[in-house]
Amino acid sequence: MLRTSSLILLAVVAYSIAAISPSALAKDALPSWKEGPAKKAITDFVKKVTTSGELEFVKPSERIAVFDNDGTLWAEQPIYFQLAFAIDRVKALAPKHPEWKNKQPFKAVLDNDMDTLVKSGKRGLMELIMATHTGMSSKDFARVVEIWINGARNPKTGKLYRDMIYQPMLELLSYLRANGFKTYIVSGGGMDFMRPWAESVYGIPPDQIVGSSIKVKYEVKDGTPVITRLPELNFIDDKEGKPVGIHYHIGTRPIAAFGNSDGDFQMLEWVTAGEGPRLGVLIHHDDAEREFAYDRESHIGKLNRGLDEAEKRGWVVVSMKSDWACIFPYQCKAAASEK
Amino acid sequence: MLRTSSLILLAVVAYSIAAISPSALAKDALPSWKEGPAKKAITDFVKKVTTSGELEFVKPSERIAVFDNDGTLWAEQPIYFQLAFAIDRVKALAPKHPEWKNKQPFKAVLDNDMDTLVKSGKRGLMELIMATHTGMSSKDFARVVEIWINGARNPKTGKLYRDMIYQPMLELLSYLRANGFKTYIVSGGGMDFMRPWAESVYGIPPDQIVGSSIKVKYEVKDGTPVITRLPELNFIDDKEGKPVGIHYHIGTRPIAAFGNSDGDFQMLEWVTAGEGPRLGVLIHHDDAEREFAYDRESHIGKLNRGLDEAEKRGWVVVSMKSDWACIFPYQCKAAASEK
């Protein structure tokens, strides 16, 4: 009897220890991060704010971390993945829109004429978004996104877009959550474009996704209540818009912010100007071999002011080339199996 | 040695059992709710969606419950508490605004002339809100609200506004959270008016508060980043606005909705029209003795269509008089100490 009950008790102890926090006992919660100043700055920060009794301890309800998406959690080359989605949608919808054959920017899309498309600028882009992202219910839009994300592939890598996420950032998200952080996306991309897949890909639920949005209205159609997507912008969650989006959605100033471009500058500025311990991190795309190399002159994900001011502002610049052992999960798996 | 280690192990076992879920072991998680159809409908629903293996089981990530605030979580008589706040602010700010002595609706406020104030209508109300809720940083506004909520008293009861919350609803919030629900406020009231105190009063954090909002902008003032409140409406979270606010902030259709007025009609309609198990609840203010009695003809918290359609829509109507053993926490404590 004593033996059996002792075994049960031991099992309970083992379970209790395992339940405390998987990462607390793990040797290295960030295995794809090479040892160095970037990794150390992140882990030092997390230890500091989670060590009870320390002057810089932060209570769990205030452990909020915000992440840009394009170029920070997943890639953004050769074009923003959401733009690739819009282009694919234009092609899919073209048979119902014969007028698009002679109307820009749709003609450029159908002709695969990227130069003309780029020249159509923000106005052209907005027309594409409105034509492909609105005029249906929120439920139907979510389904269209879901089908696309599970099948569409990047022309440069031939990989699914959803697989072009950064393994070191996935580890970082898990590490922060295991340490009591709430992790949010704060992206210039469309809120409703990210929601259908961000939970399965990043473990981030729909209510923790802040992004640009179009107007919607509630209506009862033939007795069925629906949320209808209207062809009108609601909010641009970029640059000065990011601290505003954080205000509306989160309502507490985060203590850590992760970005990769000057579109994230104000978010990092806002987050790191708060009192107490703060962490601002910029991911620098300097690895042409394993990912893409671009910064000051790039049309996508331009990082100029951020590079100039990171040091004086105490922001950590992560070199994808030097600080990350591998980048995409499929690269990390391949590297692991070679060992 | 064996004895000591056994004691430690037993302590761990006791801790483990206690940690499962405090409410799972409690006899009655809703002691202020009288036994009856309303309480039964709520507890049956919760059991159904949380019983693993049941056809109607709902996974925790989809257990989302939304609550109106005014008249559902706290009282709203003789005037919306946020309007009382605006009136108190006008009086406090009056010395800096000599022009208000001769300008409506401010004159009416300073003269305690409620008739004229009411006659100024929505436009007058909006002027009061803009004059008292904007033109400062979000941080300063939060501080002003916090000071007010901890000191201002209701003229009818003499109690702090923050104490005029409904004990049965506090129990319900805890009960739902103990059963894996995320609880949100979805209120016509100001998001930034509720955020400074909703966590300490209801246990609802700032990012789970959906409400009406004014526009804000991000700016760097003398080197310090601030969120400045602008005198412009951003969003009205009432009637058809409630499902829209839910879309923007939550992004998942809730499975349970609690309201008390026709301003909550569309929210209940949207929530209960979804597939699978759904719960719609209306709190009916029918207790003139312990709280206030009002419904179809009331200027505040009018409940007319809701009463007409509740039965056919399968919504639960809670009688504050018959279904609640006590209403405000101070009444509940007094009742408990009399026993």
Interface residues (C-beta under 8 A of the other chain):
Chain A: S6 L9 L10 V12 V13 Y15 S16 S61 S138 K182 M191 D192 R195 E199 P205 P206 D207 Q208 I209 S213 V216 K217 Y218 E219 V220 T224 P225 I227 N234 E240 G241 K242 P243 V244 H247 Y248 H249 I250 G251 T252 Q266 E269 W270 A273
Chain B: S6 L9 L10 V12 V13 Y15 S16 S61 S138 K182 M191 D192 R195 E199 P205 P206 D207 Q208 I209 S213 V216 K217 Y218 E219 V220 T224 P225 I227 N234 E240 G241 K242 P243 V244 H247 Y248 H249 I250 G251 T252 Q266 E269 W270 A273
